[in-house]
Amino acid sequence: MNAQVRRADGTVWAAAAWGAGVLALLLGLPPAASRRLPDRLATHWGAGGRPDDSMPLWAAALFPALVWLALVLAVAFLARRPGGATGPAPRGWAGVTLASGGVFLAGGQASIVWANLDKSTWRDADSVTPWVVSIFAIALAAGVLAWLALRRPADGAQGVTSGPGMRIPADQQLAWFARTSNRRLTMAATVTGITGLLLLVAGYGGLFSLHPALFAPFALAALAFLGCSSVQVRVSERGMKVTFGPLG
């Protein structure tokens, strides 16, 4: 039970940090590049890849941020309902929604900024078709990883464990399973991962010259922290198996 509580606590903090990081990116990216952007930004493209609608810079920053905020609040509301996110499957779907939704909105905001960069008017904005394909692929991958990580049981065992002298039927086998996590390492992985994502998106958005040395250390640190953030131990007739990280 303690392991379940620690894992849930760490997951909540990681989700909160992820939500705040994506919100800061959505709100801050257009104003940060405002000197290189027209007064109105192209925000919609037609079938031919030409821009056909626009928004003021402040609205282009605020609209996706409000969409993200509504999404986060909806997930939080459903999770707080009795039995809302206690099982592996509900946790998995909540993770898929936040991971894929955050990546998709952040990538979309970066594509809008990039397409309007150094243009005199929004009608001259570049096509975002290559961006859309890449964003969909990355958002899908993020959702799959979140699903695999959060659907893993927090605790469980095969068979029944009770006091000494327990009888095990001949057609059954006994296994012992335990899992624990470190909230500080989970938070460190979240913070470094979000920092790397912010740098990557800002670089692709044209705020500065993109170089792997800027975001690669944060990505590697996030993977290292995440790999050490939890440990699972399983003891069965096959021996003892120890796995690390949310993907085991």
N, C-alpha and C positions, 0 to 999 in steps of 0.2 A: 504493500500500500504506500509506504514512504517513497519508493521508487516511482510509483505512478504519480504521486503528488509532485515530486521534484521534476519529473519529465513534463507534466502539464504546466507547471510554473515556468520552466524554461521555454516551452513552446509559446506560451502567451507573451513572454518578454520578447522573444525573437519575432513573433508576428507584429507586435507593437513597434519594434524598431524598423522592421521592413515597411510597415505602413507609413511611418513618419519619414523614412528616407525617400520613398517613392513620391510622397506628397511634396517634400521639399524640392525634389527634382522637377516635378510638373509645374510648380509655382515659380521656381527660380530660373529655369533654363531660358525662357524667352526674355525676361528682363536682363539677364546676364549678357545676352547677345544683342540687346536692343540697338546699340550703336551701328550694327551691321545689318539691321532689319528695316524694312519699310514700315510706315505707320500702321498699315493693315497687313495681316498675314494670310496667305492662301491656306485654307483649312479643308478644302474639299476639291477632289479632282474628278473629272468626268471619265467616260469610258476611253476616250482617246489619250488620256494622260495629261490633259490640260486643266489648269485650275479653273473652277467655275464658281467658287464661293470664298468669302474671306471673313475675317473677324479682326477687331482691334487687338493690339498686342495684349492688353490687359485681359480681354475676354479669352484669347487663345491660351493664356496661362491659367485662367480661373476655371474654364469649362471642364477640361479633363481632370483638374484637381477635385472639382465637385463630384464628378463621376466616380473617381477613385474613393473619395470620402464616403459616398453613399454605398459603394460596394463593401468597404471595410465595415461600416456600421451595420449593414445587413448581415454579414458573416458573424460579427460579434453578437448581434441580437439572436440569431439562430443558435449560436453556440451557448448562450446563456439560458436558453430554454431548458426545462427538465429533460435530461437525456439527449440534448441537442448535439453534443460533440464528444460523447463519452466513449463511443466505440471506434475501432480502427477505421471503418469505412467513412463515417461522418467526418472524422479528423482528416482523412485523406481528401475528401471533397473540399473541405474548407481550405486545406493547403493548396490544392489545385487552383481554386478560385483566386486566392491571394497571389500565388506565385505567377500563374499565367496572366492574370489580369494586370498585375503590376508591371511585368515585363512588357506586355503589349502596350499599355498606356505610356510607359516611359519611352519605349521605342518609337511609338507614334509621335510623341512630343518632339523627340530628337529629329525625326524625319521631317516634321513641319518646319522646325528651325533651319535645318540644313537646306531644305528646298527653297526657303525664302532668303537665305543668306546672301548679302551683297547685291540684292535686287532693288531696283528703283521703285517698282510697284509689284503688288502681289500677283498681277496677271503674268509677270515674267517668271514666276516660280518654276523650278524644275519639277519633273515628274517624280513621284514617290513610289512607283511600281516596284523597283528593285528592293526598296526598303520594306514594303509591305510583305513581300515573299519572305525575306529574312526574319522579320519580326514574328510572323506566324510560326515559322520553324523554331525560333528560339523560345517563344512563349509556350509552344507545345512541349518542347524538351523540359522547360522549367516545371510545367505542370506534371509531367511524368515523374520527374525526380521527386517532387513534393509528394505525389501519391505513393511512390515506393517507400519514401522515408516515414511518412506519418501513418501508413496502414500497418506498420509492424506492431505487433502486440506489445503493450507496455509491460505486461507481466502475464504469466500463464504456465501451464504444465500439462503433460499428458498423464493420465492416471489420477489417483487420489492420494494426497499426502495428509496424514494424521499422526497420531501418537505412535509410540513404540509398539511392536507386535502386530502391525498392520498386515492383513492378509491380502495378497495380490493374486487375482485369478490367473489361472495358467495361461489363458488366451490373451492376457494384457501385459503391457510393459510399463514400467515406471520411469518418468523423466522429471528432472528438476530444472527449472528455468528461472533466471533472475536478470534484471536489467536496472542499471542506474545511469544517471547523467549528471553532468556538471553545468550548472546554469551560467557560470562565468565564462566557460569556454564556448558555450552556445551563443552567448551575447557577443563575445569577441569575434566568433565566426560571422555573425550577422553584421556587426559594425564594419569589419574589414571587407566583407563581401559587398555591402551597400556602397562603401567608399570606392571600391574598384568599379562597380557598376556606374556610379555617378561620373567618375573620371572617363570611363569608356563612352558613355552616352554624350557627355559634354564634348569630348574630343570628336566624335562623329557628328555632333551638332555644329562643329566649326568654331567652338570657343577658343581652341588652341590646337596646335599641331599634335596629332595623335601619335604616340609612340608607345610600344609595348612596355618600356621601362616605367611608364607612369602608372599603369594599372596592374601589370603582371604580378608585382610583389604582393599587392592586396589580394589578388585572386589566389595566389599560392598560400598566403597566410590564412585565408578563409578556409581553404580545403584542409590545411593542417589542423586548425582549431576544430573544424567540424569532425574530422576523423578521430580526434581525441576527446570529443565532447560526451561520448557515451560508450558504455561497454555492456555486452550481453554475455552471459555464461549459461551453457546448457550441459547438463550431465545426464547421460543415458547409457544404455547398454553398449553404445559405440564409443564411450569414453567422454572426455570433457572437451567442449568446443567453445572457444572464446572469439568473439567478433567485436569490432570497433566501429563507431560511427553510426549514423542513422540508417545507412543502407546495409550495415552489417558486413 
